[in-house]
Amino acid sequence: MIVYNVTSKVRWDILEGWLRWQLEEQIPAIMATQLFDDHQLYRLLEQDEEEGPTFVAQFFTSTLDRYHQFVIEFAPALQQQGYEKWGTGFISFRTLLESV
């Protein structure tokens, strides 16, 4: 199992709208690519939240080919939508995991 992991630190002033956007628009758009089989969204606990909370979105897929197809065909536009909507109100980094 391949896990595309997106960790995001979100400022308090956009938190409510950003979280609603993730749940109602961004995550459904990623899943609509049909390149991921499942997903999960987590809020990190025991983190410094002075500037805002941290969330982890994980998207599960069966092969690296499916992940690479997503990165090439869909990820740039989806990431751009986030920056256009929220500007510098959040920061994200992405990692790729494999279950063992």
N, C-alpha and C positions, 0 to 999 in steps of 0.2 A: 504494500500500500504506500502510495506517495502522498505526502501532505504538503500542500502549499499554505504557508503560515504567514499571515499579515498581522504585524503588531503595530498598534496605533496609539499614540498619546494625544489626547483630545483636551483642548482648553475648556474650562468650565462654562464660558459664555456661549459656546456653540454646542455643548454636550447634548441637550435634548433634541435639537434639530438634526445633529450629526447621527445620533443613534437611531432616530426614526428613519433617516435616509438610508442608513446601512440595512436596517431590517425590511424596509418597504421597497427600496429601489436598487441599491448597489448589490447586495447579496442575491436577490432574485435575478438580476441581470447576469451575474457570474454563473449562477446555476442554469440559466436559460441557454448558455453556450452548449450545454449537454456534455461538457468535458470533465465534469466533476460528478461523483456519485452521491456525495453527501457533504454537509458542512456543519460547523458548530461555531458559535460566538461566545467568547468568555470575557469576563472582566477580571483582570489581575487583582489579587488581594495582597495585602501587606506591602504595598508600594507607596512611595512618596507621591501623594496626590495634591501637593500644594498648587501645581500648575494645571492639574486635571487628571482624570483617571486614564488608565491604560487598558486597552482591549486587544484581544487576540481572536482573529477570524481564521479558522482552519477549513480548508477545502480538500476533500479526499478524492483521489483518482487512482485508477488501477495501473497506469503506465506512465513512464517518463515522456513518451511520445504525446500523449494527451495533454500533459502539462505544458510541453514545449509548444504545441499547437495553440494553447490558450495564450501563452506569453507572446507569441508572434502575432496572432490574429486579433486578440481581444484586449489584452492587458493595457497597452498604451492608451487606447481611447477611454477605457474605464478609469484608469488612474487620472487622466486629464480631467475627466468630469468632476472628480473629487477636488482637484486643485482649483478648478473654475468656480465650484460652488462654495468651498470653504477656505480658500486661500491658505494662509499660514496658520489657520486655527487648529491644525493637527499636523502631526508628523508620523510617517509610517516607514517601517522597514520590512523587508520580505526575506523569508528563509524557506528552504526546501528540505523536507525531512523524508526519511524512509523508515517505515516500521520494521523492526527486526524480531 
